[in-house]
Amino acid sequence: MNSLFDLTGRVALVTGSSRGIGNALARALADAGATVVLNGINVERLKAAEAAMAAGYPPGRVHSCAFDVTSDAGAARGVAWVEENVGPLEILVNNAGIQHRVPMLELDVADWERVISTDLTSAFLVGREAARHMIPRGRGKIINICSVQTDLARPTIAPYIAAKGGLRNLTRAMTAEWAASGLQINGIAPGYIHTEMTQNLVDDEQFNAWILGRTPAHRWGTVQDLAGPAVWLASSGSDFVNGQTIFIDGGMTVVV
């Protein structure tokens, strides 16, 4: 069974992986044997993340490439760098994302477009560049990081909800066009995950109580909860899984 989930020798690119969920997913793939390329736009933070992660693995297993995932040219340059300097890209995790909280009646169009560009368009741009290389080789895994907001809505985060809902259908569109070429494209939709970026929500007693009461598992998720599903979708164990969005939310989206 272990061979089904062994990623030894496979090259993986994880966007937005200098910290948080992206960094945890990169570590999970590396633990399964993959050679991992971290990505971000803050060069200093990205290099620090690379150094911290590389210390735990054999030389050559961890790399980093700074590029703007919202730029067509940036995405092309980043994927080309991976292909030329690390090896054939077999696994792409589209994780880069941002949040912007403001009521829709007060939402500036520039902020709407910034969230849509980072959370949705980037997955199209980087995914398309990855597919250009994967399709001729007849294999590849693309994992799009969605959210419970792929299926649910809350006030003040309209652009994020629109982007994550669109990301599920982008996953389906990629499947419709690329599955016949040997690619598997799927989504992971985390619930409320306790990270440094959500610590303020955990510390909010009222919001924390709502999360615990709304989630059947009665707890926040952890980045470790996402590791197994990510490795499974990146591995040969999921070769006939395509176009699916897997909710990892402690049951939040199946109850009222």
C-alpha positions in Angstrom: 0.0 0.0 0.0 2.8 2.4 0.8 3.9 2.4 -2.9 0.5 3.9 -3.8 1.3 7.0 -1.9 5.1 7.2 -2.4 6.0 10.5 -4.1 9.8 9.8 -4.3 11.3 11.4 -7.4 8.3 13.5 -8.2 8.7 17.3 -8.4 6.0 19.4 -6.7 5.3 23.2 -6.9 3.2 24.7 -4.1 2.2 28.3 -4.6 1.9 30.6 -1.6 3.9 28.2 0.5 6.2 30.4 2.6 3.9 29.9 5.6 0.5 28.6 6.7 -1.4 25.9 4.9 0.8 26.1 1.8 4.0 25.4 3.8 2.3 22.6 5.7 1.2 21.0 2.4 4.7 21.3 1.0 6.1 19.6 4.0 3.5 16.8 3.7 4.6 16.2 0.0 8.3 16.2 1.0 7.6 13.8 3.8 6.1 11.5 1.2 9.3 11.7 -0.9 8.6 14.6 -3.3 11.1 17.2 -4.3 9.4 20.4 -3.4 9.5 24.0 -4.8 8.2 26.7 -2.5 6.7 29.8 -4.0 5.8 33.3 -2.8 6.4 37.0 -3.8 8.2 38.1 -0.6 11.7 36.9 -1.4 13.1 37.3 2.1 10.3 35.4 3.8 10.4 32.7 1.0 14.2 32.2 1.4 13.7 31.9 5.2 11.0 29.3 4.7 13.2 27.4 2.2 16.1 27.3 4.7 14.0 26.2 7.6 12.4 23.4 5.6 15.6 22.3 3.8 17.2 21.6 7.2 14.9 18.6 7.7 15.5 16.9 4.4 18.4 15.6 2.2 20.2 18.2 0.0 18.3 19.0 -3.2 14.9 18.1 -1.9 13.7 21.7 -1.1 13.9 24.6 -3.5 12.1 28.0 -3.9 11.1 30.2 -6.7 9.7 33.7 -6.2 7.2 34.8 -8.9 3.9 36.5 -9.1 1.1 33.9 -9.6 -1.3 36.6 -10.8 0.9 37.4 -13.8 0.7 35.5 -17.0 4.4 36.1 -17.6 5.3 35.4 -14.0 3.5 32.1 -14.0 5.2 31.0 -17.3 8.6 32.1 -15.9 8.1 30.3 -12.6 7.0 26.9 -14.1 9.8 27.1 -16.7 12.3 27.7 -13.9 11.1 24.5 -12.1 11.3 22.5 -15.3 14.8 23.7 -16.1 16.4 23.8 -12.7 14.6 21.1 -10.6 13.0 18.6 -13.0 9.7 17.7 -14.8 6.8 19.2 -12.8 4.4 16.4 -11.9 2.5 17.9 -9.0 1.1 21.4 -8.7 -0.7 22.7 -5.6 -2.5 26.0 -6.3 -2.6 27.4 -2.8 -1.9 31.1 -3.1 -4.8 33.2 -1.7 -5.7 36.3 0.2 -8.8 37.5 2.1 -10.4 41.0 2.3 -13.2 41.6 4.8 -15.6 44.5 4.0 -19.4 44.7 3.4 -20.2 44.5 -0.4 -21.8 48.0 -0.3 -18.4 49.4 0.8 -16.2 47.1 -1.3 -13.8 48.8 -3.7 -13.7 47.3 -7.2 -9.9 47.2 -6.9 -10.1 45.0 -3.8 -12.6 42.8 -5.5 -10.3 42.3 -8.5 -7.2 41.8 -6.3 -8.9 38.9 -4.4 -10.3 37.3 -7.6 -6.9 37.6 -9.3 -5.0 36.0 -6.4 -7.5 33.3 -5.4 -8.9 32.3 -8.8 -7.1 33.7 -11.8 -3.7 32.5 -10.4 -4.9 28.9 -10.4 -5.8 29.3 -14.1 -2.5 30.9 -15.0 -0.2 28.6 -13.1 -2.3 25.5 -13.8 -2.3 26.3 -17.6 1.5 26.6 -17.6 1.9 23.4 -15.7 -0.5 21.6 -18.0 1.5 22.7 -21.1 4.4 20.6 -19.7 2.3 17.8 -18.2 0.1 17.0 -21.2 2.9 16.0 -23.6 4.2 13.6 -20.9 0.8 12.1 -20.3 0.7 12.6 -16.5 0.3 15.2 -13.8 -1.6 16.1 -10.7 -3.1 19.5 -10.0 -4.6 20.3 -6.6 -6.6 23.5 -6.2 -7.0 24.7 -2.6 -10.6 25.7 -2.2 -12.5 26.4 1.1 -15.8 25.7 2.8 -16.7 29.1 1.2 -16.7 27.1 -2.0 -20.1 25.9 -0.8 -21.1 28.3 2.0 -21.3 32.1 2.4 -20.7 34.6 5.2 -21.1 38.3 5.3 -18.2 40.7 4.4 -16.1 38.2 2.3 -17.9 38.3 -1.1 -14.9 38.3 -3.4 -13.4 35.3 -1.5 -16.6 33.4 -1.8 -16.9 34.2 -5.5 -13.3 33.1 -6.1 -13.5 29.9 -4.2 -16.8 28.9 -5.8 -15.2 29.7 -9.2 -12.2 27.5 -8.2 -14.4 24.5 -7.9 -15.7 24.9 -11.4 -12.3 25.7 -12.7 -11.2 22.4 -11.3 -14.1 20.8 -13.3 -13.2 22.7 -16.4 -9.5 21.6 -16.2 -10.8 18.0 -15.8 -13.0 18.3 -18.8 -10.1 19.5 -21.0 -7.1 17.7 -19.6 -8.2 14.4 -18.0 -7.9 12.5 -21.4 -4.3 13.5 -21.5 -3.5 11.7 -18.2 -3.9 14.6 -15.7 -5.9 14.4 -12.5 -7.2 17.7 -11.3 -9.0 17.9 -7.9 -9.7 20.4 -5.1 -9.3 20.3 -1.4 -11.7 22.5 0.6 -10.4 23.1 4.1 -12.8 24.1 6.9 -11.7 26.6 9.5 -8.0 25.7 10.1 -6.0 27.0 13.1 -2.9 28.8 11.7 -1.0 32.0 12.5 -3.3 33.8 10.0 -6.5 32.7 11.8 -5.2 33.1 15.3 -7.2 36.3 15.8 -10.4 34.4 15.0 -9.4 31.6 17.4 -8.9 34.3 20.1 -12.3 35.8 19.4 -14.4 34.1 22.1 -17.7 34.6 20.3 -16.4 33.4 16.9 -14.5 30.5 18.4 -17.7 29.4 20.2 -19.6 29.6 16.9 -17.0 27.5 15.1 -17.0 24.8 17.8 -20.8 24.7 17.8 -21.1 24.8 14.0 -18.6 22.0 13.4 -19.7 18.4 14.2 -16.2 17.5 15.1 -16.3 20.3 17.7 -12.8 21.6 17.0 -10.8 23.7 14.6 -8.9 21.9 11.9 -5.2 21.7 11.9 -2.7 21.8 9.0 -1.9 18.2 9.7 -5.5 17.3 8.9 -4.9 18.4 5.3 -1.6 16.4 4.9 -3.1 13.0 4.1 -5.7 14.1 1.6 -3.0 16.2 -0.2 -0.6 13.3 -0.5 -3.4 11.0 -1.6 -4.5 13.4 -4.4 -0.8 13.9 -5.4 -0.1 10.2 -5.6 -0.9 7.2 -7.8 -3.5 6.2 -5.2 -5.9 8.7 -6.8 -5.3 8.1 -10.5 -9.1 7.7 -11.3 -10.2 10.6 -9.1 -10.9 13.6 -11.2 -12.8 16.9 -11.0 -13.7 16.4 -7.3 -13.6 18.8 -4.4 -12.9 17.1 -1.1 -14.2 19.0 1.9 -12.0 18.6 5.0 -14.1 20.5 7.5 -15.0 18.3 10.4 -18.5 17.9 8.9 -19.4 21.6 8.8 -20.8 21.6 5.3 -23.1 18.6 5.8 -25.2 19.8 8.7 -27.6 22.7 9.4 
